[in-house]
């Protein structure tokens, strides 16, 4: 077997031009693959916080038209539990815990959204009661500390204080440190915020315990101490948004879900970015293998007389196949090793912002499995590129080859 490898090495040296061309093909294919896959891993991690979190939230509620969810109100015409502008029924707060346990859900929070009418100004407005400890689900569907324009955000221990949405504060001519009376209770205004477009948006935000106390004054009979009317949900990823919605609906079939549609293009973009890199890598690899196959086949055709002589002096078909395969694999091994080294050099010394959209200064860790994968693909390509020419060479009859001498 050692003679086969020696003969293969000698043959590669004898045809330096073709050998260098094949090695260069494997080198480029492996280097490009390793660089692209490494950048994909890091850019995917860097972008996943944006793309995978785009639109990954929704609210769930039950329509008030369901008999078991209806409540009696002092002013049914102007007040009541609402969600997305329609009347909403009550849900037991323990339902939130069930939603949190779903594998497709990252976080869930209870929410009370209630519309009231100010008896003095006759202005209707909405209050949103939430638990400040649920900052993830609340922050994406209702309001967040980053939305504060002046003052501060609600803290977990805050009671008797509220935050106002900017437009409502301007229309009501209210500001920080002033007071607001809601259903006979007076609250201090600690913050003005602009949460933008959120499914759980309200005019006045307060602690959920304060919201319950306010709402109790406007509800007849039905206790709401353990009830909510909206569930705020943050999904694990935009890729599982549809699954999360289905999972939540399976827990309570009467639910209506409202979400942003931007999670769909976000999940598709994530798949397109990843799929595009792998497709490009595959195309480059196939081109390298086809080039090497053509080169090996040409070499076999040029050496048909040499192969005929070898078979005439006793070489078996197996020896011929081993010889051609050894030549192809040697080129692939050398090209694979050099390709990995070139890729490492590029990733270490070329500014990363020149290679991708990753910010400058980001430290890239070159994964060993990516290098192994690149070398393995080169090795496999060498076997594939050498198999067909080796089969053609083995089928040659010595007499036909020698007859042309």
Long-range contacts (C-beta under 8 A, 24 or more apart in sequence): 1-322, 4-319, 4-322, 4-323, 4-326, 5-326, 5-330, 7-323, 7-326, 8-323, 8-326, 8-327, 8-330, 9-330, 11-323, 11-327, 12-327, 12-330, 12-331, 15-299, 18-295, 18-298, 18-299, 19-331, 21-291, 21-295, 22-291, 22-292, 22-295, 22-296, 22-331, 22-335, 23-331, 23-334, 23-335, 23-338, 24-335, 25-287, 25-288, 25-291, 25-292, 25-335, 26-288, 26-292, 26-331, 26-332, 26-334, 26-335, 26-336, 26-338, 26-339, 26-378, 26-381, 26-382, 27-335, 27-336, 27-338, 27-339, 27-342, 28-284, 28-288, 28-339, 29-284, 29-285, 29-287, 29-288, 29-335, 29-339, 29-377, 29-378, 29-381, 30-335, 30-336, 30-338, 30-339, 30-340, 30-343, 30-374, 30-375, 30-377, 30-378, 31-339, 31-340, 31-342, 31-343, 31-346, 31-374, 32-281, 32-284, 32-343, 33-281, 33-284, 33-285, 33-339, 33-343, 33-373, 33-374, 33-377, 34-339, 34-340, 34-343, 34-344, 34-347, 34-366, 34-370, 34-371, 34-373, 34-374, 35-343, 35-346, 35-347, 35-355, 36-277, 36-280, 36-281, 37-277, 37-281, 37-370, 37-373, 37-374, 38-343, 38-347, 38-364, 38-366, 38-367, 38-370, 39-352, 39-355, 39-356, 39-358, 39-364, 40-273, 40-274, 40-277, 41-367, 41-370, 42-356, 42-358, 42-362, 42-364, 43-273, 43-356, 43-357, 43-358, 44-270, 44-273, 44-274, 46-358, 46-359, 46-362, 47-270, 47-273, 48-237, 48-270, 51-238, 51-266, 51-267, 51-269, 51-270, 52-237, 52-238, 52-239, 52-266, 52-267, 52-270, 53-237, 53-238, 54-238, 54-262, 54-263, 54-266, 55-238, 55-241, 55-259, 55-260, 55-261, 55-262, 55-263, 55-264, 55-266, 56-106, 56-140, 56-234, 56-235, 56-236, 56-237, 56-238, 56-241, 56-263, 57-137, 57-140, 57-141, 57-199, 57-232, 57-233, 57-234, 57-235, 57-259, 57-260, 58-141, 58-199, 58-233, 58-235, 58-241, 58-244, 58-245, 58-257, 58-258, 58-259, 58-260, 59-83, 59-84, 59-111, 59-141, 59-199, 59-200, 59-230, 59-231, 59-232, 59-233, 59-257, 59-258, 59-259, 60-99, 60-230, 60-231, 60-233, 60-248, 60-249, 60-252, 60-255, 60-256, 60-257, 60-258, 61-88, 61-89, 61-91, 61-229, 61-230, 61-231, 61-255, 61-256, 61-258, 62-88, 62-89, 62-90, 62-91, 62-229, 62-252, 62-254, 62-255, 62-256, 63-87, 63-88, 63-89, 63-254, 63-256, 64-88, 64-89, 65-89, 66-254, 69-254, 71-219, 71-220, 71-222, 71-224, 72-219, 72-220, 72-221, 72-222, 73-218, 73-219, 73-220, 74-218, 74-219, 74-220, 75-117, 75-218, 78-115, 78-116, 78-117, 78-124, 79-114, 79-115, 79-116, 79-117, 79-124, 79-218, 80-114, 80-115, 81-112, 81-113, 81-114, 81-115, 81-229, 82-113, 82-114, 82-115, 82-126, 82-229, 83-113, 83-229, 83-230, 83-256, 83-258, 84-199, 84-258, 88-113, 88-229, 88-230, 89-229, 90-222, 90-224, 90-227, 90-228, 90-229, 91-227, 91-228, 91-229, 91-231, 91-252, 92-226, 92-227, 93-226, 93-227, 93-228, 94-226, 95-231, 95-251, 95-252, 96-228, 96-231, 98-251, 99-231, 99-233, 99-248, 99-251, 102-244, 102-247, 102-248, 102-251, 103-236, 104-235, 104-236, 104-240, 104-243, 104-244, 104-247, 105-233, 105-234, 105-235, 105-236, 105-244, 105-247, 105-248, 106-136, 106-137, 106-234, 106-235, 106-236, 107-134, 107-136, 107-137, 107-233, 107-234, 108-134, 108-137, 108-231, 108-232, 108-233, 108-234, 109-134, 109-136, 109-137, 109-138, 109-231, 109-232, 110-134, 110-208, 110-228, 110-230, 110-231, 110-232, 111-138, 111-141, 111-142, 111-200, 111-208, 111-228, 111-229, 111-230, 111-231, 111-232, 112-208, 112-211, 112-212, 112-215, 112-224, 112-228, 112-229, 112-230, 113-200, 113-202, 113-229, 113-230, 114-211, 114-214, 114-215, 114-218, 114-229, 116-182, 116-183, 116-214, 116-218, 121-172, 123-171, 123-172, 125-168, 125-172, 125-203, 125-204, 126-202, 126-203, 126-204, 127-162, 127-182, 127-202, 127-203, 127-204, 127-205, 127-206, 127-211, 127-214, 127-215, 128-200, 128-201, 128-202, 128-204, 128-205, 128-206, 128-211, 129-205, 129-206, 129-207, 129-208, 129-209, 129-210, 129-211, 129-212, 129-214, 129-215, 130-200, 130-205, 130-207, 130-208, 130-232, 131-156, 131-207, 131-208, 132-156, 132-158, 132-207, 134-232, 136-234, 137-232, 137-233, 137-234, 138-200, 138-232, 140-198, 140-232, 140-234, 141-198, 141-199, 141-200, 141-232, 141-233, 141-234, 142-195, 142-198, 142-200, 142-201, 142-202, 142-205, 142-232, 143-193, 143-195, 143-198, 143-200, 143-201, 143-205, 144-195, 147-193, 147-194, 147-195, 147-196, 148-191, 148-192, 148-193, 149-192, 149-193, 149-194, 150-176, 150-191, 150-192, 151-176, 151-189, 151-190, 151-191, 151-192, 152-190, 152-191, 153-191, 153-193, 154-190, 154-191, 154-205, 154-206, 154-207, 158-190, 158-207, 159-207, 159-209, 159-210, 160-187, 160-188, 160-210, 161-187, 161-188, 161-189, 161-190, 161-206, 161-207, 162-187, 162-188, 162-189, 162-190, 162-204, 162-205, 162-206, 162-210, 163-189, 163-190, 163-191, 163-192, 163-193, 163-204, 163-205, 163-206, 164-189, 164-191, 164-192, 164-193, 164-203, 164-204, 164-205, 165-192, 165-193, 165-194, 165-195, 165-201, 165-202, 165-203, 165-204, 165-205, 166-192, 166-193, 166-194, 167-194, 168-203, 168-204, 180-204, 182-214, 183-214, 183-215, 183-217, 183-218, 184-217, 185-210, 185-213, 185-214, 185-217, 199-258, 199-259, 199-260, 200-230, 200-232, 235-263, 237-267, 238-263, 238-264, 238-266, 238-267, 238-270, 239-267, 239-270, 239-271, 241-267, 285-377, 285-381, 288-381, 289-381, 289-384, 289-385, 290-385, 292-328, 292-331, 292-332, 292-381, 292-382, 292-385, 292-386, 293-384, 293-385, 293-386, 293-388, 293-389, 295-385, 296-324, 296-327, 296-328, 296-385, 296-386, 296-389, 297-388, 297-389, 297-392, 299-327, 299-389, 300-324, 300-389, 300-390, 300-392, 300-393, 303-393, 304-393, 304-396, 304-401, 304-404, 305-401, 305-402, 305-404, 305-405, 307-393, 307-396, 307-401, 308-396, 308-397, 308-398, 308-399, 308-400, 308-401, 308-402, 309-398, 309-401, 309-402, 311-396, 311-398, 311-401, 312-398, 312-402, 317-394, 317-395, 318-394, 320-390, 320-393, 320-394, 321-390, 321-391, 321-393, 321-394, 322-390, 323-390, 324-386, 324-389, 324-390, 324-393, 325-383, 325-386, 325-387, 325-390, 326-386, 327-386, 328-382, 328-383, 328-385, 328-386, 328-389, 328-390, 329-379, 329-382, 329-383, 329-386, 330-382, 331-382, 332-378, 332-379, 332-381, 332-382, 332-383, 332-385, 333-378, 333-379, 333-382, 335-378, 336-374, 336-375, 336-377, 336-378, 336-379, 337-375, 339-374, 339-375, 339-378, 340-371, 340-374, 340-375, 343-371, 343-374, 344-371
